[in-house]
Amino acid sequence: MVKTVEEIEEAITHLPEKNLMQFRSWYEKFDAQAWNRQIESK
């Protein structure tokens, strides 16, 4: 079930507030981990 960025963006715009808060929390952790991997690989 691969989605395009546009499909993901569209889905996010339709999330109920509670789910949007959960997504934000998850994405913040995901992004921090990705950043750490990028920094550690240099």
C-alpha positions as CSV (number, residue, x, y, z in Angstrom):
1,M,0.0,0.0,0.0
2,V,2.5,2.6,-1.2
3,K,1.1,6.1,-1.3
4,T,2.4,9.1,-3.1
5,V,3.4,12.2,-1.1
6,E,0.3,13.9,-2.4
7,E,-2.0,11.1,-1.2
8,I,-0.4,11.2,2.2
9,E,-0.7,14.9,2.4
10,E,-4.4,14.7,1.5
11,A,-5.0,12.0,4.0
12,I,-3.4,14.1,6.8
13,T,-5.6,17.0,6.0
14,H,-8.7,14.8,6.7
15,L,-7.5,13.4,10.1
16,P,-9.6,14.2,13.1
17,E,-7.8,16.4,15.6
18,K,-7.0,13.5,18.0
19,N,-5.4,11.5,15.2
20,L,-3.6,14.5,13.9
21,M,-2.1,15.0,17.4
22,Q,-1.0,11.3,17.4
23,F,0.5,11.7,13.9
24,R,2.4,14.8,14.9
25,S,3.9,13.0,18.0
26,W,4.9,10.0,15.9
27,Y,6.4,12.1,13.1
28,E,8.4,14.2,15.5
29,K,10.1,11.1,16.9
30,F,10.5,9.6,13.4
31,D,12.1,12.9,12.1
32,A,14.4,13.1,15.1
33,Q,15.6,9.6,14.5
34,A,16.2,10.2,10.8
35,W,18.2,13.4,11.7
36,N,20.3,11.5,14.2
37,R,21.1,8.8,11.7
38,Q,22.1,11.5,9.2
39,I,24.4,13.2,11.6
40,E,25.9,10.0,12.9
41,S,26.7,8.8,9.3
42,K,29.0,11.8,8.7
